[in-house]
Amino acid sequence: MSVYVKNGTPTHGPSLCETCIYVHAKRGYRESELLVLCAATEPVHRVPFPVRECSVYRDKNSQALYEMERIALIVTPRETKRTGFVHAGEDGEKREIEITLEADA
C-alpha cells in the first residue's frame, strides 16, 4: 500500500543551479557526469546534489537593478507646451522624441 501526500515534499525536479548566475557547471556525455561548482560563497564549493532552494540564488535570465539603470533611456520633459521629450545622448547632443496621441475613431 502506498500513501500519497498532496503537496508533499518533492523528491525530484530541476536544480536551481541550472539557471543561477553563480554556477560553474560541467556536463559529461553520461547523465551521471555532472560537476556543479557554486561561486556565490568564498571559497567556491562543489554542490553534490540538485538544489531545490538557495538563499543566494540569482536568476541568470533576469537583470539586476543597476544593469537596467545602465541601459535605461533617460528622458526629460520639453520646456515648451508641445507633447514630447528631449533625450540627451551619450555624446551630449540632444535628440527630440515626439509622442503624438490620436483619439480612436
Secondary structure as UniProt FT lines:
FT   TURN            6..7
FT   HELIX           16..19
FT   TURN            21..22
FT   STRAND          23..27
FT   TURN            31..32
FT   STRAND          34..38
FT   STRAND          45..46
FT   TURN            55..56
FT   TURN            60..61
FT   HELIX           65..71
FT   STRAND          75..77
FT   STRAND          85..88
FT   TURN            90..91
FT   STRAND          94..97
//
